Structure formats: structure tokens, C-alpha cells
Amino acid sequence: MVTIRVFSGGAPKPVFTHLSPAFERESGHKVDYVFAVMSTLRDKIAGGESVDVLVMPTNLLDPYQKEGVVRGEGRAVLGLVPINAVVKAGAAKPDLSTAAKARETILKSRAVTFATPGATPSGSHMGKLIDSFGGPGALAGKIIHRPALEGGVDLVRSGEAEIGFYPKSEVMGIDGVTIAGPLPAEIQLTTIYGAAVTTQSKAPDAAAAFIRFMSDGKNRAAWTERGFDPPK
């Protein structure tokens, strides 16, 4: 039996936390997770750190497969994650029904938080969205860049930020905040999360077993309940 090292973005963390004990019992293997924003994970990979499984958006896994960093065999899609807005529990939910309403909500907000552009897909998307709304100048002094799981949710909970925009899976079921709803379709970013075994893995069979377990239909409910829509 081996220890499988998994590099993952923060979005799947609640699901892995829930499912890992069952995988470890059934397989006898242990799982060592490294959860970080994509920019940090990519730096770790470039630096040659040991890893058996990469869990990240498929648009990042695809080039890694072409470069021979991950294997094509055994790859799986774990779920789709849209960006959702969160507000402090008890606060009125903003109108996000159209792109125009979302723009009005964001521009009128006292303070808005989302991950740093370039660090995560959602942060990059929100940065571009703000630019399309008139650029950072339109929200001068109102934007706080913070990943959801590294203080962003806390900013919303405390009221320091009036609204936050994060992957749905990172903000579900958290005390003190309420999901206000997704961005409207015309300005939404849905991230497709996938998993792949690395070519450097010294335990590829165990790593592949991990991916099969996590993507197995019997565990679909765990993903859905934590903000991941089923693969299409």
C-alpha cells in the first residue's frame, strides 16, 4: 500500500475531505493532498515536486497531457463548477438576473472580493469582467483580492466585503454567508474540473484507482451536494 500525493485546486477540497476516508478504507492507500491556487500548483510542477495526481481545470490538464506531464489513460472529469456570488448571512440577495443587473450590483457594492486574477480561473474571469464594466477605476478602492478558502469568505462573513464571487463548491454550506446565486449565463465562467495521473508517478495504479473512485457514479451525489454539476 502506498501514499498518493494529489495536487488540487481548492474547489474540490470539500468533496475530497468527505470521500477520502472511504477510499482509504477500501483501497488501503493513503492520500496526501496539496490544495493551492493554480498559479502555485503550476510553480510546484515546474519545480519538479513529486506528485501522483493533478486535479485542475481541463484546459490546464490538456496542455500538460500534450507535454507529457500527465497520462491520457485514466483521465476523468469530476464535475462542472460555475461562479456564484456570496453575501453575509441575513443580507439581502442582489439581483444577478441579467448581465446589466450584475454590473449594476457590482459597481454599487461597497466592497467586492474575488481571487487574484492569474491565480485562479475564477479570479482571472472576474478581473476581465471588471475591465469590461469600466476597468478597476470604476471600483477604485473597492476590490479585495483574496481566494475564498484563504480569507475571502471571512471578508464577506465579517462584512468587510459586501459581496464575493467564487466557485460554487468553495462557498456552499459555510456558516455566516449565503449564496446569492450564479452569474448570468452570458457572463458566467463554468470550470470543468478533471483529474489525471502524472507520468512521474511511482504508484500509477494506485493513482488511477484514486481517480476511478472519485469519479465513480456511486459518489456522484457527494460532488453534486458540494457544488459540482455532473459532467455533460
Phi and psi restraints in degrees (value plus and minus 20) as a CYANA .aco file:
   2 VAL   PHI    -149.8  -109.8
   2 VAL   PSI     150.5   190.5
   3 THR   PHI    -124.6   -84.6
   3 THR   PSI     104.1   144.1
   4 ILE   PHI    -116.2   -76.2
   4 ILE   PSI     107.0   147.0
   5 ARG   PHI    -117.8   -77.8
   5 ARG   PSI     104.6   144.6
   6 VAL   PHI    -139.6   -99.6
   6 VAL   PSI     104.6   144.6
   7 PHE   PHI    -115.7   -75.7
   7 PHE   PSI     106.9   146.9
   8 SER   PHI    -164.4  -124.4
   8 SER   PSI     127.4   167.4
   9 GLY   PHI     -85.7   -45.7
   9 GLY   PSI     151.1   191.1
  10 GLY   PHI     -94.1   -54.1
  10 GLY   PSI     -45.0    -5.0
  11 ALA   PHI     -75.9   -35.9
  11 ALA   PSI     -63.9   -23.9
  12 PRO   PHI    -100.4   -60.4
  12 PRO   PSI     -23.0    17.0
  13 LYS   PHI     -73.4   -33.4
  13 LYS   PSI     -66.8   -26.8
  14 PRO   PHI     -81.5   -41.5
  14 PRO   PSI     -54.2   -14.2
  15 VAL   PHI     -91.5   -51.5
  15 VAL   PSI     -65.9   -25.9
  16 PHE   PHI     -82.3   -42.3
  16 PHE   PSI     -59.5   -19.5
  17 THR   PHI     -79.7   -39.7
  17 THR   PSI     -58.3   -18.3
  18 HIS   PHI     -93.9   -53.9
  18 HIS   PSI     -62.8   -22.8
  19 LEU   PHI    -109.7   -69.7
  19 LEU   PSI     -43.4    -3.4
  20 SER   PHI     -77.8   -37.8
  20 SER   PSI     -61.2   -21.2
  21 PRO   PHI     -77.6   -37.6
  21 PRO   PSI     -59.2   -19.2
  22 ALA   PHI     -88.0   -48.0
  22 ALA   PSI     -61.4   -21.4
  23 PHE   PHI     -82.3   -42.3
  23 PHE   PSI     -63.9   -23.9
  24 GLU   PHI     -85.1   -45.1
  24 GLU   PSI     -57.7   -17.7
  25 ARG   PHI     -85.9   -45.9
  25 ARG   PSI     -65.6   -25.6
  26 GLU   PHI     -92.3   -52.3
  26 GLU   PSI     -56.5   -16.5
  27 SER   PHI    -115.8   -75.8
  27 SER   PSI     -46.5    -6.5
  28 GLY   PHI      64.5   104.5
  28 GLY   PSI     -27.8    12.2
  29 HIS   PHI    -105.1   -65.1
  29 HIS   PSI     139.9   179.9
  30 LYS   PHI    -130.2   -90.2
  30 LYS   PSI     134.6   174.6
  31 VAL   PHI    -142.9  -102.9
  31 VAL   PSI     108.7   148.7
  32 ASP   PHI    -132.4   -92.4
  32 ASP   PSI      92.1   132.1
  33 TYR   PHI    -117.2   -77.2
  33 TYR   PSI     124.2   164.2
  34 VAL   PHI    -142.1  -102.1
  34 VAL   PSI      88.4   128.4
  35 PHE   PHI    -121.0   -81.0
  35 PHE   PSI     107.4   147.4
  36 ALA   PHI    -180.8  -140.8
  36 ALA   PSI     146.4   186.4
  37 VAL   PHI     -87.5   -47.5
  37 VAL   PSI     138.7   178.7
  38 MET   PHI     -79.7   -39.7
  38 MET   PSI     -59.1   -19.1
  39 SER   PHI     -81.7   -41.7
  39 SER   PSI     -58.2   -18.2
  40 THR   PHI     -88.7   -48.7
  40 THR   PSI     -62.6   -22.6
  41 LEU   PHI     -83.3   -43.3
  41 LEU   PSI     -60.8   -20.8
  42 ARG   PHI     -85.7   -45.7
  42 ARG   PSI     -55.4   -15.4
  43 ASP   PHI     -85.8   -45.8
  43 ASP   PSI     -59.7   -19.7
  44 LYS   PHI     -84.8   -44.8
  44 LYS   PSI     -60.9   -20.9
  45 ILE   PHI     -85.2   -45.2
  45 ILE   PSI     -65.5   -25.5
  46 ALA   PHI     -82.3   -42.3
  46 ALA   PSI     -50.4   -10.4
  47 GLY   PHI    -101.0   -61.0
  47 GLY   PSI     -21.9    18.1
  48 GLY   PHI      62.8   102.8
  48 GLY   PSI      -1.6    38.4
  49 GLU   PHI     -85.1   -45.1
  49 GLU   PSI     125.1   165.1
  50 SER   PHI     -89.5   -49.5
  50 SER   PSI     110.7   150.7
  51 VAL   PHI    -176.0  -136.0
  51 VAL   PSI     123.5   163.5
  52 ASP   PHI    -122.3   -82.3
  52 ASP   PSI     -54.3   -14.3
  53 VAL   PHI    -155.1  -115.1
  53 VAL   PSI     114.1   154.1
  54 LEU   PHI    -126.6   -86.6
  54 LEU   PSI     110.1   150.1
  55 VAL   PHI    -141.4  -101.4
  55 VAL   PSI      90.2   130.2
  56 MET   PHI    -182.5  -142.5
  56 MET   PSI     152.4   192.4
  57 PRO   PHI     -74.9   -34.9
  57 PRO   PSI     122.6   162.6
  58 THR   PHI     -84.0   -44.0
  58 THR   PSI     -45.3    -5.3
  59 ASN   PHI     -91.0   -51.0
  59 ASN   PSI     -34.0     6.0
  60 LEU   PHI    -115.0   -75.0
  60 LEU   PSI     -53.6   -13.6
  61 LEU   PHI     -88.0   -48.0
  61 LEU   PSI     -55.6   -15.6
  62 ASP   PHI     -76.3   -36.3
  62 ASP   PSI     -71.6   -31.6
  63 PRO   PHI     -86.5   -46.5
  63 PRO   PSI     -51.9   -11.9
  64 TYR   PHI     -83.6   -43.6
  64 TYR   PSI     -55.2   -15.2
  65 GLN   PHI     -87.9   -47.9
  65 GLN   PSI     -62.5   -22.5
  66 LYS   PHI     -83.2   -43.2
  66 LYS   PSI     -52.6   -12.6
  67 GLU   PHI    -104.0   -64.0
  67 GLU   PSI     -25.0    15.0
  68 GLY   PHI      62.4   102.4
  68 GLY   PSI      -3.0    37.0
  69 VAL   PHI    -100.2   -60.2
  69 VAL   PSI     -55.9   -15.9
  70 VAL   PHI    -145.5  -105.5
  70 VAL   PSI     139.3   179.3
  71 ARG   PHI    -106.5   -66.5
  71 ARG   PSI     128.2   168.2
  72 GLY   PHI     -98.2   -58.2
  72 GLY   PSI     -54.2   -14.2
  73 GLU   PHI     -88.6   -48.6
  73 GLU   PSI     114.2   154.2
  74 GLY   PHI      66.1   106.1
  74 GLY   PSI     -21.5    18.5
  75 ARG   PHI     -85.4   -45.4
  75 ARG   PSI     129.7   169.7
  76 ALA   PHI    -168.2  -128.2
  76 ALA   PSI     131.5   171.5
  77 VAL   PHI    -115.3   -75.3
  77 VAL   PSI     109.5   149.5
  78 LEU   PHI    -114.3   -74.3
  78 LEU   PSI     -50.0   -10.0
  79 GLY   PHI     143.4   183.4
  79 GLY   PSI     151.5   191.5
  80 LEU   PHI    -132.4   -92.4
  80 LEU   PSI     114.2   154.2
  81 VAL   PHI    -145.8  -105.8
  81 VAL   PSI      94.3   134.3
  82 PRO   PHI    -107.0   -67.0
  82 PRO   PSI     141.5   181.5
  83 ILE   PHI    -101.3   -61.3
  83 ILE   PSI     113.8   153.8
  84 ASN   PHI    -144.5  -104.5
  84 ASN   PSI     133.5   173.5
  85 ALA   PHI    -111.7   -71.7
  85 ALA   PSI     124.3   164.3
  86 VAL   PHI    -147.8  -107.8
  86 VAL   PSI     125.2   165.2
  87 VAL   PHI    -150.9  -110.9
  87 VAL   PSI     147.4   187.4
  88 LYS   PHI     -82.8   -42.8
  88 LYS   PSI     119.6   159.6
  89 ALA   PHI     -75.3   -35.3
  89 ALA   PSI     111.9   151.9
  90 GLY   PHI      74.1   114.1
  90 GLY   PSI     -37.0     3.0
  91 ALA   PHI     -96.2   -56.2
  91 ALA   PSI     134.9   174.9
  92 ALA   PHI     -85.9   -45.9
  92 ALA   PSI     119.5   159.5
  93 LYS   PHI     -98.9   -58.9
  93 LYS   PSI     111.4   151.4
  94 PRO   PHI     -92.4   -52.4
  94 PRO   PSI     140.5   180.5
  95 ASP   PHI    -104.7   -64.7
  95 ASP   PSI      93.1   133.1
  96 LEU   PHI    -138.9   -98.9
  96 LEU   PSI       4.3    44.3
  97 SER   PHI     -88.5   -48.5
  97 SER   PSI     -46.3    -6.3
  98 THR   PHI    -158.3  -118.3
  98 THR   PSI     146.5   186.5
  99 ALA   PHI     -81.6   -41.6
  99 ALA   PSI     -58.3   -18.3
 100 ALA   PHI     -85.0   -45.0
 100 ALA   PSI     -61.7   -21.7
 101 LYS   PHI     -87.4   -47.4
 101 LYS   PSI     -59.4   -19.4
 102 ALA   PHI     -84.0   -44.0
 102 ALA   PSI     -62.6   -22.6
 103 ARG   PHI     -79.9   -39.9
 103 ARG   PSI     -66.1   -26.1
 104 GLU   PHI     -81.2   -41.2
 104 GLU   PSI     -63.1   -23.1
 105 THR   PHI     -80.8   -40.8
 105 THR   PSI     -67.1   -27.1
 106 ILE   PHI     -85.7   -45.7
 106 ILE   PSI     -66.0   -26.0
 107 LEU   PHI     -86.5   -46.5
 107 LEU   PSI     -49.1    -9.1
 108 LYS   PHI    -108.9   -68.9
 108 LYS   PSI     -29.0    11.0
 109 SER   PHI     -88.3   -48.3
 109 SER   PSI     125.0   165.0
 110 ARG   PHI     -87.0   -47.0
 110 ARG   PSI     -59.6   -19.6
 111 ALA   PHI    -177.0  -137.0
 111 ALA   PSI     118.9   158.9
 112 VAL   PHI    -143.6  -103.6
 112 VAL   PSI     116.6   156.6
 113 THR   PHI    -144.6  -104.6
 113 THR   PSI     121.5   161.5
 114 PHE   PHI    -181.0  -141.0
 114 PHE   PSI     148.1   188.1
 115 ALA   PHI     -85.8   -45.8
 115 ALA   PSI     136.8   176.8
 116 THR   PHI     -82.1   -42.1
 116 THR   PSI     107.9   147.9
 117 PRO   PHI     -75.6   -35.6
 117 PRO   PSI     114.7   154.7
 118 GLY   PHI      75.5   115.5
 118 GLY   PSI     -43.3    -3.3
 119 ALA   PHI    -107.6   -67.6
 119 ALA   PSI     -55.3   -15.3
 120 THR   PHI    -159.8  -119.8
 120 THR   PSI     137.5   177.5
 121 PRO   PHI     -79.6   -39.6
 121 PRO   PSI     -61.8   -21.8
 122 SER   PHI     -86.9   -46.9
 122 SER   PSI     -58.7   -18.7
 123 GLY   PHI     -84.3   -44.3
 123 GLY   PSI     -62.2   -22.2
 124 SER   PHI     -83.1   -43.1
 124 SER   PSI     -62.0   -22.0
 125 HIS   PHI     -84.2   -44.2
 125 HIS   PSI     -65.3   -25.3
 126 MET   PHI     -85.3   -45.3
 126 MET   PSI     -55.7   -15.7
 127 GLY   PHI     -82.0   -42.0
 127 GLY   PSI     -64.0   -24.0
 128 LYS   PHI     -85.8   -45.8
 128 LYS   PSI     -56.7   -16.7
 129 LEU   PHI     -85.0   -45.0
 129 LEU   PSI     -64.2   -24.2
 130 ILE   PHI     -80.8   -40.8
 130 ILE   PSI     -60.6   -20.6
 131 ASP   PHI     -79.3   -39.3
 131 ASP   PSI     -60.6   -20.6
 132 SER   PHI     -89.7   -49.7
 132 SER   PSI     -40.3    -0.3
 133 PHE   PHI    -107.4   -67.4
 133 PHE   PSI     -18.4    21.6
 134 GLY   PHI     105.6   145.6
 134 GLY   PSI     -14.4    25.6
 135 GLY   PHI      63.9   103.9
 135 GLY   PSI     147.5   187.5
 136 PRO   PHI     -75.9   -35.9
 136 PRO   PSI     -46.9    -6.9
 137 GLY   PHI     -79.8   -39.8
 137 GLY   PSI     -50.0   -10.0
 138 ALA   PHI     -89.2   -49.2
 138 ALA   PSI     -37.8     2.2
 139 LEU   PHI    -147.6  -107.6
 139 LEU   PSI      16.0    56.0
 140 ALA   PHI     -73.8   -33.8
 140 ALA   PSI     104.2   144.2
 141 GLY   PHI      58.1    98.1
 141 GLY   PSI     -19.0    21.0
 142 LYS   PHI    -126.3   -86.3
 142 LYS   PSI     -32.0     8.0
 143 ILE   PHI    -116.1   -76.1
 143 ILE   PSI     109.9   149.9
 144 ILE   PHI    -140.7  -100.7
 144 ILE   PSI      97.8   137.8
 145 HIS   PHI    -108.4   -68.4
 145 HIS   PSI      94.6   134.6
 146 ARG   PHI    -177.6  -137.6
 146 ARG   PSI     104.0   144.0
 147 PRO   PHI     -78.6   -38.6
 147 PRO   PSI     130.7   170.7
 148 ALA   PHI     -75.9   -35.9
 148 ALA   PSI     -65.6   -25.6
 149 LEU   PHI    -107.8   -67.8
 149 LEU   PSI     -16.2    23.8
 150 GLU   PHI    -143.1  -103.1
 150 GLU   PSI      17.0    57.0
 151 GLY   PHI      93.9   133.9
 151 GLY   PSI     -34.6     5.4
 152 GLY   PHI     -82.2   -42.2
 152 GLY   PSI     -65.6   -25.6
 153 VAL   PHI     -83.4   -43.4
 153 VAL   PSI     -57.5   -17.5
 154 ASP   PHI     -82.3   -42.3
 154 ASP   PSI     -56.5   -16.5
 155 LEU   PHI     -83.2   -43.2
 155 LEU   PSI     -59.4   -19.4
 156 VAL   PHI     -91.1   -51.1
 156 VAL   PSI     -63.5   -23.5
 157 ARG   PHI     -80.2   -40.2
 157 ARG   PSI     -59.3   -19.3
 158 SER   PHI     -99.1   -59.1
 158 SER   PSI     -36.9     3.1
 159 GLY   PHI      72.7   112.7
 159 GLY   PSI     -22.5    17.5
 160 GLU   PHI     -82.7   -42.7
 160 GLU   PSI     -56.8   -16.8
 161 ALA   PHI    -129.4   -89.4
 161 ALA   PSI     114.0   154.0
 162 GLU   PHI     -96.1   -56.1
 162 GLU   PSI     -50.9   -10.9
 163 ILE   PHI    -171.6  -131.6
 163 ILE   PSI     125.7   165.7
 164 GLY   PHI    -147.1  -107.1
 164 GLY   PSI     132.8   172.8
 165 PHE   PHI    -147.1  -107.1
 165 PHE   PSI      94.1   134.1
 166 TYR   PHI    -166.0  -126.0
 166 TYR   PSI     143.8   183.8
 167 PRO   PHI     -75.5   -35.5
 167 PRO   PSI     116.5   156.5
 168 LYS   PHI     -73.0   -33.0
 168 LYS   PSI     -59.7   -19.7
 169 SER   PHI     -85.0   -45.0
 169 SER   PSI     -42.5    -2.5
 170 GLU   PHI    -105.6   -65.6
 170 GLU   PSI     -30.0    10.0
 171 VAL   PHI    -145.6  -105.6
 171 VAL   PSI     -13.9    26.1
 172 MET   PHI     -99.8   -59.8
 172 MET   PSI     118.9   158.9
 173 GLY   PHI      47.2    87.2
 173 GLY   PSI       4.8    44.8
 174 ILE   PHI    -119.3   -79.3
 174 ILE   PSI     106.0   146.0
 175 ASP   PHI     -81.4   -41.4
 175 ASP   PSI     119.7   159.7
 176 GLY   PHI      72.7   112.7
 176 GLY   PSI     -28.3    11.7
 177 VAL   PHI    -153.0  -113.0
 177 VAL   PSI     136.5   176.5
 178 THR   PHI    -146.6  -106.6
 178 THR   PSI     115.4   155.4
 179 ILE   PHI     -93.5   -53.5
 179 ILE   PSI     102.9   142.9
 180 ALA   PHI    -108.2   -68.2
 180 ALA   PSI     -37.9     2.1
 181 GLY   PHI     111.5   151.5
 181 GLY   PSI     148.7   188.7
 182 PRO   PHI    -100.2   -60.2
 182 PRO   PSI     139.8   179.8
 183 LEU   PHI     -82.6   -42.6
 183 LEU   PSI     128.4   168.4
 184 PRO   PHI     -82.4   -42.4
 184 PRO   PSI     134.4   174.4
 185 ALA   PHI     -73.3   -33.3
 185 ALA   PSI     -58.0   -18.0
 186 GLU   PHI     -90.1   -50.1
 186 GLU   PSI     -36.5     3.5
 187 ILE   PHI    -146.7  -106.7
 187 ILE   PSI      -1.1    38.9
 188 GLN   PHI    -104.1   -64.1
 188 GLN   PSI     132.1   172.1
 189 LEU   PHI    -143.2  -103.2
 189 LEU   PSI      97.9   137.9
 190 THR   PHI    -125.9   -85.9
 190 THR   PSI      97.5   137.5
 191 THR   PHI    -110.6   -70.6
 191 THR   PSI     109.4   149.4
 192 ILE   PHI    -116.3   -76.3
 192 ILE   PSI      92.0   132.0
 193 TYR   PHI    -109.9   -69.9
 193 TYR   PSI     112.8   152.8
 194 GLY   PHI    -150.6  -110.6
 194 GLY   PSI     153.1   193.1
 195 ALA   PHI    -157.4  -117.4
 195 ALA   PSI     123.9   163.9
 196 ALA   PHI    -168.7  -128.7
 196 ALA   PSI     129.0   169.0
 197 VAL   PHI    -102.5   -62.5
 197 VAL   PSI     116.5   156.5
 198 THR   PHI     -98.7   -58.7
 198 THR   PSI     133.2   173.2
 199 THR   PHI     -92.9   -52.9
 199 THR   PSI     -38.7     1.3
 200 GLN   PHI    -105.2   -65.2
 200 GLN   PSI     -29.9    10.1
 201 SER   PHI     -77.7   -37.7
 201 SER   PSI     113.7   153.7
 202 LYS   PHI    -112.4   -72.4
 202 LYS   PSI     -20.7    19.3
 203 ALA   PHI    -155.5  -115.5
 203 ALA   PSI      38.4    78.4
 204 PRO   PHI     -82.7   -42.7
 204 PRO   PSI     -53.3   -13.3
 205 ASP   PHI     -87.2   -47.2
 205 ASP   PSI     -63.1   -23.1
 206 ALA   PHI     -87.1   -47.1
 206 ALA   PSI     -59.1   -19.1
 207 ALA   PHI     -83.9   -43.9
 207 ALA   PSI     -61.7   -21.7
 208 ALA   PHI     -86.2   -46.2
 208 ALA   PSI     -56.2   -16.2
 209 ALA   PHI     -84.5   -44.5
 209 ALA   PSI     -56.6   -16.6
 210 PHE   PHI     -80.6   -40.6
 210 PHE   PSI     -67.0   -27.0
 211 ILE   PHI     -85.2   -45.2
 211 ILE   PSI     -62.0   -22.0
 212 ARG   PHI     -80.8   -40.8
 212 ARG   PSI     -62.4   -22.4
 213 PHE   PHI     -84.3   -44.3
 213 PHE   PSI     -67.5   -27.5
 214 MET   PHI     -87.7   -47.7
 214 MET   PSI     -47.8    -7.8
 215 SER   PHI    -118.2   -78.2
 215 SER   PSI     -18.7    21.3
 216 ASP   PHI     -84.2   -44.2
 216 ASP   PSI     120.5   160.5
 217 GLY   PHI     -76.4   -36.4
 217 GLY   PSI     -47.6    -7.6
 218 LYS   PHI     -86.8   -46.8
 218 LYS   PSI     -39.0     1.0
 219 ASN   PHI    -125.5   -85.5
 219 ASN   PSI     -11.2    28.8
 220 ARG   PHI     -78.3   -38.3
 220 ARG   PSI     -59.5   -19.5
 221 ALA   PHI     -80.5   -40.5
 221 ALA   PSI     -55.8   -15.8
 222 ALA   PHI     -83.0   -43.0
 222 ALA   PSI     -57.3   -17.3
 223 TRP   PHI     -91.6   -51.6
 223 TRP   PSI     -66.1   -26.1
 224 THR   PHI     -82.0   -42.0
 224 THR   PSI     -62.6   -22.6
 225 GLU   PHI     -85.4   -45.4
 225 GLU   PSI     -38.5     1.5
 226 ARG   PHI    -132.5   -92.5
 226 ARG   PSI       4.7    44.7
 227 GLY   PHI      78.2   118.2
 227 GLY   PSI     -15.2    24.8
 228 PHE   PHI    -120.7   -80.7
 228 PHE   PSI      98.6   138.6
 229 ASP   PHI     -94.3   -54.3
 229 ASP   PSI     130.8   170.8
 230 PRO   PHI     -82.6   -42.6
 230 PRO   PSI     128.5   168.5
 231 PRO   PHI     -79.5   -39.5
 231 PRO   PSI     126.0   166.0
